[in-house]
Amino acid sequence: MDRLTAARVFVEVAERGSLTQTAEHLEMSTAMVSRYLSAAEDWLGARLLHRTTRKVSLTEAGAAALPSCRQLLDVATDAAHLAAERGREPAGLLRITSSSSFAEAELTAALVDFQRQYAQVELVLSVSDKASDLVGERVDLAVRLTNTLDPTMITRPLAKCRSMLCASPAYLALRGQPRTAEDLRQHRCIAHAFGIGKQYRFTRGDETVEVPVSWSFHTNETAVLRRAVLSGAGIGMLPTYYLGDDLSTGRLVRLLPDHEPGVLGIHAIYLSRKHQPLALRLLVDFLAARFAGDPAPWDRAIEARQTAARRGFKS
C-alpha cells in the first residue's frame, strides 16, 4: 500500500484518537483506515497503536515514530509546492526590515538587483535599528546584525559584520593619533546608544583587551555616528560595510588595526520554513549568495583598495 498515505492515516489517528473520525476526515471507510494502519505497522516493524472499542492510544514505538511521520508529510507537502511553483514567475508583495545603515550601504542595491531578475515581486523596505515584531508588523523578512537570535524564528546567516576604530584627519591633527589601546583613555570617543557600555573591547591575537573610555557624544543611529566622526567630534567604531569610500578617500583614518572589535552576524530572519512564498525563498537565496564569503564582499573590497594603495606608494 501507499506508504505516504499510511503515514498520513497514522498521524491523523494519533492526533484524533479515533479511527471513525479519521475515516470521516480522510473520506475513507473505517476498514480502509484500519488496513492503512496495519500497513504502517508492517512498514515500520512495530505496533504503533493500542486499539480498543472505546480508545486508541500510542504505543511506545508509535510515540517514537510519530515525529518522523509528521516530518515525512511536511517534506511531501513542500515537494508538492515546489513542483507546482516550478516554471512559475515569482510575484507578490514582500515586506522587509533592516537597520538604516545596512539598508543604505548594501541591502537596497541588492534588492534592486533582485527586482531586475524578478520584476513581478513588489518590495517594501522599512528601516529601524530596533527588532521588529514579524507577526504583528506583518514582516516577511528581517535582515539583522546581531549575535542574539530568537529561537522561535528561522534564521539563515548571510555574512559577518566587522567594525573598525576610526577618526577624521582633522581630529587626529588636533588631538594626536592613539598608538596603543590605553591611549584611548585620553581621547574623545563617540558611542552608539545600543552599543558597548563604558569600554571598548578588542581581540588582539589571542588576547582580549578592554579599555575604559569616556563618551563625549552618544547616538542611536549609525549614520549619525559616522557623520560625527567625519566632522571631527572624536573616535568612533563603525561597521566596515559603511566605510569603504571614507577610507579610500582619506576622509577617515583607521586606528589600531591590530585590535579587532567584536564581530556580529548578519542574518536573514523569518517566521517559518513551511510553505514559504516562492519570492521569499528566492530572495533569501539571492542575499545569501550576494553576501557570501568570509571576509564579506565589502571587507574584500577594502583590502583590495589598501593593497592597491600600498603598491602605488612603493612604485
Helices and strands as residue ranges (DSSP letters): H 3-16, H 19-26, H 30-44, E 49-51, E 56-58, H 60-85, E 92-98, H 100-102, I 103-107, H 108-117, E 121-127, E 141-146, E 154-161, E 163-167, H 169-175, G 181-186, E 189-192, E 199-204, E 207-212, E 215-219, H 222-230, E 235-239, G 240-242, H 244-249, E 253-255, E 260-261, E 264-270, H 278-290, H 297-314
